[in-house]
Amino acid sequence: MASSKKFKKSEDKKLSYAEMVTKRDELKKEYMDLRFQMVVGHVDNPMQKRQMRHEIARLNTFIHQHDLEELRSKAVEAVRASAAAN
């Protein structure tokens, strides 16, 4: 059975990028298993599916924010480099 451990935003933000991606992938796998169990009819807590979707969405948000920060920093470096070249 999937162990849906509830995390707070602050705990998720402290994870590294690789840890967030790994955690998201694990949750996605657990979510698919839970969906299968719901079809079969062996689920103790049906709200667990909703909680897992929210956790996956929260991790996707943090991953996207990290990607945007990285992209912005590269853009700033490129602008500075082109300004220094002129």
C-alpha positions, 0 to 999 in steps of 0.5 A: 500500500502506498505510504502517503506521508503529508509534507509541508511546503517548507519541507518540500522547498528544502529538497534539492532539485533531484530529490524533488524530481525523484519524489514526484516520480515516486508519488506518480507511481504510487498514485497509479497503483492507488488508482488501480486499487480503487478500480479493484475496490481495495482502498481504505482511504479514498481521499488519499488519491486527492491528497496525492494529486495535490502533493504531485502538483505542489512538487511540480510547482516547485520544480517549475519554479526552480527551472524558471530561476535557472533560466532567469539566471542564465538570461541575466548572465547572457545580458551581462556578457553581451553588455560587457562585450560592447 
